[in-house]
């Protein structure tokens, strides 16, 4: 199947105090989509919709070509899901879970599972209840990865992990992506992790998609321009300015469509033009959209 | 039945293995205790009842509520099955787990009635109704646990079903058609018996069916 791994069109989900609205999302084979948003933005709700755990009130969801939630049982044969919230069955050992997955998934790769057990320093005889948060995430990841699924859906998998565990987990994602037929939808509020592994990024805030683009495109377009204005001087009208902070004669402008022409427009008063980190872009983007929506 | 549902049913039997073993042992042991004179009979009967009721409640609570509370439900729902498939696996798996305890306990009690000379065989009629009632009671607890999404609602179901056991004993025992034949030398399967049994079976069928009609069609399962 060569179609998109995930398609969401006009999806809406209403709760009493929260609405996910007009959600459009696409994930191509071989793509890693970083799904970034603040707490309560709707990331987990979106991923649960994709997994068929909850049903949309409107819109269409297709995963690996199958309609969700109606055909979720077929679609999920080739989907690995890991969430920071998710726990394994408390009365069973990791070894039992591995046997359980092996009995369900014919593609289960026992050799790879053993490698991951060693790499993640896990013990198969350990009861799931006694696993730490980091071990739980790594164990869940092991169970998802050793099935060799075409699509990995990861809901904040690095949340609460120490830097070493985070490094181990992220490295494993990188390994997965050596196979270009596989894709990852990765939600997080940790932009450092997302910046490291994603090739596309979607920002979500308060139940709405703020912006979706290629990672390099985001990093290329967004700039912080620092200007020092002499007394009495005025800044010319500049296009695509999404943020402006004035401190005496110093003005810091944030643009989401930087071009060399902007430098020429501002003229000799430019002191510095800085690239922005993904975190800075994310914050500026969210704040800009909140202002635009009058929130 | 697809392999995931079959494996999930097997999972329930595995996860509940200690409940099953402990419950079955306790049910059979309490019948043995009941053979030890009048005091033993009272203690044995109480332990026997408690074993069956407590095993059913704990299986339903641990199997459904705790899975949700401990966030293991997401793991199960991430497997290749639908919500209806999950409900099916859960209902069959937990019922199968409970049935082992119930069957061992009830068989032991019926054996006692038919084997021990000091216990009249006529008591078997009431005992059969009590056993079926407890199976229906489990079905209601299971149905409640599957439907209810709060601990408060679950607790309410448990309180009501526990009260139901007392109500059964106070209402069914004194029924003329049951009471007058309770000490008979042979069981009397009269119309009162069949009417009560019919009511119990109707409740059981309803309780076992409702989750397939309601929980299985729930749009949001988390």
Contacts between the chains, C-beta under 8 A, distances in Angstrom:
chain1	res1	chain2	res2	distance
A	48	B	222	6.1
A	51	B	77	7.0
A	51	B	78	6.3
A	52	B	77	7.8
A	52	B	82	7.3
A	52	B	83	7.6
A	53	B	74	7.1
A	53	B	77	5.0
A	53	B	220	7.7
A	53	B	221	5.8
A	53	B	222	4.9
A	54	B	219	6.9
A	54	B	220	4.2
A	54	B	221	7.1
A	54	B	222	6.1
A	55	B	219	3.9
A	55	B	220	6.5
A	69	B	82	7.4
A	69	B	83	7.3
A	69	B	219	8.0
A	72	B	80	7.9
A	72	B	81	8.0
A	72	B	82	5.7
A	73	B	2	7.6
A	73	B	4	7.6
A	73	B	80	5.3
A	73	B	81	5.1
A	73	B	82	4.7
A	73	B	85	6.1
A	74	B	80	7.2
A	75	B	80	7.8
A	76	B	78	6.8
A	76	B	79	6.7
A	76	B	80	4.1
A	76	B	81	7.5
A	77	B	80	4.3
A	79	B	78	7.7
A	80	B	78	7.9
A	81	B	74	7.6
A	81	B	78	3.8
A	83	B	74	5.8
A	85	B	71	5.4
A	85	B	74	6.4
A	86	B	71	5.8
A	86	B	72	7.8
A	86	B	74	4.2
A	86	B	75	5.4
A	86	B	78	7.3
A	87	B	70	5.5
A	87	B	71	4.3
A	87	B	72	5.0
A	87	B	74	7.7
A	87	B	75	6.7
A	88	B	72	6.5
A	88	B	75	5.8
A	89	B	11	7.2
A	89	B	15	6.4
A	89	B	67	7.6
A	89	B	72	5.1
A	89	B	75	6.8
A	89	B	76	7.8
A	90	B	66	7.5
A	90	B	70	5.4
A	90	B	72	6.3
A	91	B	15	4.9
A	92	B	11	7.9
A	92	B	14	7.2
A	92	B	15	6.5
A	96	B	14	7.5
A	100	B	7	6.5
A	100	B	11	6.7
A	103	B	3	7.5
A	103	B	7	5.6
A	104	B	3	6.3
A	104	B	4	5.6
A	104	B	7	5.6
A	104	B	79	6.6
A	104	B	80	7.3
A	140	B	75	7.2
